[in-house]
Amino acid sequence: MERTGPARVVADTGEVLVTAYAVRAEAMWPALYAKARAGGDRSVRTEAFDTTATGEWQRAPRS
């Protein structure tokens, strides 16, 4: 499994998991979501959320 960066859990309330990344840490996020944000097409963003929910997706550097 690829690392997404050195995340630290700041709080876990049972409803919300709050994490923080170290300064200059490389963060990754779903590639399809990154594409959707860059293109602005909301239908692609919805597809990205659905794909992310499956747990089977490629990672891309967060810009």
C-alpha positions in Angstrom: 0.0 0.0 0.0 1.3 3.5 -0.9 1.7 6.0 1.8 -0.4 9.1 1.7 2.0 11.2 3.9 2.9 11.4 7.5 -0.6 12.1 8.9 -1.2 12.5 12.6 -4.6 12.0 14.2 -5.5 15.2 16.1 -9.0 14.2 17.3 -11.4 11.3 16.9 -14.9 12.1 18.2 -16.6 9.0 16.8 -18.3 11.3 14.2 -15.2 13.1 12.9 -11.6 12.0 12.4 -9.3 15.1 12.3 -5.8 14.6 10.9 -2.9 16.9 10.3 0.1 16.7 8.0 3.6 17.8 8.7 4.8 20.9 6.8 6.1 20.0 3.4 4.8 16.5 3.6 3.6 15.1 0.3 -0.1 14.4 0.4 -1.9 12.2 -2.0 -5.6 12.0 -3.0 -7.7 10.0 -5.5 -6.5 10.6 -9.0 -10.1 10.9 -10.4 -11.0 13.5 -7.8 -7.8 15.5 -8.6 -8.9 15.4 -12.3 -12.4 16.5 -11.4 -11.2 19.4 -9.4 -8.9 20.5 -12.2 -11.6 20.2 -14.8 -14.5 21.7 -12.9 -17.0 19.1 -14.2 -19.4 18.3 -11.3 -20.4 15.0 -12.9 -16.8 13.8 -12.8 -16.6 14.9 -9.2 -19.6 12.8 -8.3 -18.1 9.8 -10.1 -14.9 10.5 -8.1 -16.7 10.3 -4.8 -18.4 7.1 -5.8 -15.1 5.6 -6.9 -13.4 6.7 -3.6 -16.1 5.0 -1.6 -15.2 1.6 -3.1 -11.7 1.8 -1.7 -10.3 0.8 -5.1 -8.6 3.9 -6.7 -5.3 5.2 -7.9 -3.5 8.0 -5.9 -2.1 11.2 -7.4 -0.1 14.0 -5.8 -2.2 16.7 -4.3 -1.6 20.1 -5.9 
